[in-house]
Amino acid sequence: MTNDLPIRFLPQQLPKIYAMLKAGVLSSNSLTRPSKLPAMPVRKDDHISPASDELIDAYSEWTGAPTARYRDTVPAHFCSHWAMPLLAELGRLAPYNLTTLLNQGVHMVMHLPIPRGMPMTLEGQLVEVKEVGNRLRIHMRIEASIEGLGRCLDIDSYAAVLLGPRDKNATSERVEPAFEATGSWSVDAKDGLRFAFLTGDFNPIHTVPAVGRRTATGSCILHGFGQLAKTWETLLNAGWDIQELDIRWVKPLPMPSGEVSVDVSPSIDADGQHALRVVSGHGMHLVGRFAGTKAAGAQAAGSAS
């Protein structure tokens, strides 16, 4: 898949593309989006048909996972494929233009492995919309379950709508722990399109060079969930077992990227979690923490590109 685009999966992505496009168009027009916030929390459910084995295999390969890892299961971070339409529908309940929405971060808790070939039930909530500084922060939540098994995965998604210019003088008082490199990955100029064909997210800032050139980076940027997926698999390749992960995207990653380092703090915080950061020559792109254990004797992994 290094040189070829997985165009063959486009038909499988059409329902998602339609759902995302519909939410974006309706929210961008003041006549078709809500005029005020609803009473919260607002609940919406969805039922997801299983993705094809071929699509899951291709996606897993792109993330850097070995073939055997997901032989019978679906990667938790593949929620970038099946959860986004419901998140878009939940976001559309707020009276804001979704095309101005900025993804800030995600908190994921794994309860059970997600088996292949089984439909999922998604219970979604628009949890909270509140003003924080010069932005509105939108909190949405999805609980994914399999009939007969129970709840597999919880996803809390955080996004923002800017109310004014960014505060360039804002600083974050953050005490950095000691980090150790645990592995790395990279992407080339076509990986935005590869991720789009694998997940259905064709946002032009990730896929259209003419749009990317107008951004601050001067090129297309990798999807945030693409960063997350490759980082997740780099951690697993290094021997970590992830039960919970809480991350925040802090800086876009231009494509091509060069080497992107995944760094982990060997110490744990008061909640028993390890600090995490993702860094390249362009700066720091992702920060957060995760709960998990490392297999005895596991060494830092090599690159996964």
Residue pairs with C-beta under 8 A, 6 or more apart in sequence:
1 58
1 61
1 62
1 194
2 188
5 190
5 193
5 194
5 197
6 58
6 194
6 197
6 198
7 197
9 54
9 55
9 58
9 197
9 198
10 197
12 51
12 52
12 55
13 197
13 199
13 200
15 85
16 81
16 84
16 85
16 199
16 200
16 201
17 200
17 202
19 85
19 88
19 89
20 84
20 85
20 88
20 200
20 201
23 85
23 88
23 89
23 91
23 92
23 98
24 88
24 98
24 99
25 32
26 32
26 33
26 92
27 33
27 91
27 92
27 96
27 97
27 98
27 99
28 97
28 98
28 99
33 92
33 95
33 96
33 97
34 92
34 93
34 94
34 95
35 95
36 95
37 94
37 95
37 129
38 93
38 126
40 126
40 127
40 128
40 129
41 125
41 126
41 127
41 128
42 90
42 93
42 125
42 126
43 123
43 124
43 125
44 86
44 89
44 90
44 93
44 124
44 125
44 126
45 121
45 122
45 123
45 124
46 85
46 86
46 89
46 121
46 122
46 124
47 119
47 120
47 121
47 122
48 82
48 119
48 120
48 121
48 122
49 119
50 116
50 117
50 118
50 119
50 120
51 74
51 78
51 81
51 82
53 116
53 117
55 81
55 198
56 70
56 74
56 75
56 78
56 116
57 67
57 70
58 198
59 75
59 78
59 81
59 198
59 199
60 67
60 69
60 70
60 75
61 67
62 191
62 194
62 195
62 198
62 229
63 75
63 77
63 229
63 230
63 232
63 233
63 304
64 185
64 230
64 233
64 234
64 237
64 304
64 305
65 75
65 233
65 236
65 237
66 237
69 236
70 116
72 115
72 116
73 113
73 114
73 115
73 116
74 114
74 115
74 116
75 229
75 232
75 233
76 108
76 110
76 114
76 153
76 232
77 108
77 225
77 228
77 229
77 232
78 199
78 229
79 108
79 142
79 144
79 153
79 155
79 225
80 195
80 199
80 201
80 223
80 225
80 226
80 228
80 229
81 198
81 199
81 200
82 120
82 122
83 122
83 142
83 144
83 155
84 199
84 200
84 201
86 122
86 124
86 142
87 124
87 140
87 142
87 157
88 98
89 124
90 124
90 125
90 126
90 140
91 98
91 101
91 126
91 138
91 140
91 159
92 98
93 126
94 126
94 129
94 136
94 138
96 136
96 138
96 161
97 161
100 161
100 162
101 138
101 159
101 160
101 161
102 159
102 160
102 161
102 162
103 157
103 158
103 159
103 224
103 249
104 137
104 158
104 159
104 160
104 248
104 249
105 157
105 158
105 246
105 247
105 248
105 249
105 288
106 155
106 156
106 157
106 158
106 225
106 228
106 246
106 247
107 154
107 155
107 156
107 158
107 244
107 245
107 246
107 247
108 153
108 154
108 155
108 156
108 244
108 245
108 246
109 153
109 154
109 243
109 244
110 152
110 153
110 242
110 243
110 244
111 150
111 151
111 152
111 153
111 154
112 146
112 149
112 150
112 151
112 152
112 153
113 152
114 120
114 144
114 146
114 152
114 153
115 146
115 149
118 146
118 147
118 149
119 146
119 147
120 144
120 145
120 146
120 152
121 144
121 145
121 146
121 147
122 142
122 143
122 144
122 145
123 142
123 143
123 145
124 140
124 141
124 142
124 143
125 140
125 141
125 142
126 138
126 139
126 140
127 139
127 140
127 141
127 156
128 137
128 138
128 139
129 136
129 137
129 138
129 139
130 136
130 137
131 137
131 163
132 160
133 167
133 170
134 162
134 163
134 164
134 165
134 166
134 167
135 160
135 161
135 162
135 163
136 160
136 161
136 163
137 158
137 159
137 160
138 158
138 159
138 160
138 161
139 156
139 157
139 158
140 156
140 157
140 158
140 159
141 154
141 155
141 156
141 157
142 154
142 155
142 157
143 151
143 153
143 154
143 155
144 151
144 152
144 153
144 154
144 155
145 151
145 152
146 152
158 248
176 275
177 265
177 267
177 269
177 275
178 265
178 266
178 267
179 263
179 264
179 265
179 275
179 277
180 263
180 264
180 265
180 266
180 300
181 261
181 262
181 263
181 300
182 234
182 235
182 238
182 240
182 262
182 263
182 264
182 300
182 301
183 234
183 235
183 237
183 238
183 261
183 262
183 300
183 301
183 302
183 303
183 304
184 234
184 259
184 260
184 261
184 262
184 302
184 303
184 304
185 230
185 231
185 233
185 234
185 259
185 260
185 262
185 303
185 304
185 305
186 256
186 257
186 258
186 259
186 260
186 303
186 305
187 222
187 226
187 230
187 253
187 255
187 256
187 257
187 260
187 305
188 255
188 256
189 209
189 219
189 220
189 255
189 256
190 255
191 222
191 226
191 255
192 206
192 207
192 220
192 221
192 222
192 223
192 226
192 255
193 207
195 201
195 206
195 222
195 223
195 225
195 226
196 202
196 203
196 206
196 207
196 223
199 223
199 225
201 223
201 225
203 223
204 211
205 211
205 212
205 215
205 220
205 221
206 212
206 220
206 221
206 222
206 223
206 226
207 220
208 220
209 219
209 220
211 220
212 218
212 219
212 220
212 221
212 254
213 219
215 221
215 252
216 252
217 252
217 254
217 282
218 254
219 254
219 255
220 254
220 255
221 252
221 253
221 254
221 255
222 252
222 253
222 254
222 255
222 257
224 249
224 286
227 249
227 253
227 260
227 278
227 285
227 286
228 247
228 286
230 260
230 304
231 262
231 276
231 278
231 286
232 242
232 245
233 304
234 262
234 301
234 304
235 242
235 262
235 264
235 276
235 290
235 292
236 242
237 301
237 304
238 262
238 264
238 294
238 298
238 299
238 300
238 301
239 294
239 295
239 297
239 298
239 299
239 301
240 264
240 290
240 292
240 293
240 294
240 295
240 298
241 292
241 293
241 294
241 295
242 290
242 291
242 292
243 290
243 291
243 292
244 273
244 290
244 291
244 292
245 276
245 288
245 289
245 290
245 291
246 273
246 288
246 289
246 290
247 276
247 286
247 287
247 288
247 289
248 286
248 287
248 288
249 285
249 286
250 284
250 285
250 286
250 287
251 282
251 283
251 284
251 285
252 285
253 260
253 280
253 282
253 285
254 282
257 280
257 282
258 280
258 281
259 280
259 281
259 303
260 278
260 279
260 280
260 285
261 278
261 279
261 280
262 276
262 278
263 276
263 277
263 278
263 279
264 274
264 275
264 276
265 274
265 275
265 276
266 274
267 274
268 274
269 275
269 289
271 289
271 291
272 291
273 289
273 290
273 291
274 289
274 290
274 291
274 292
275 287
275 288
275 289
276 286
276 287
276 288
276 289
276 290
277 284
277 286
277 287
277 288
278 284
278 285
278 286
278 287
279 285
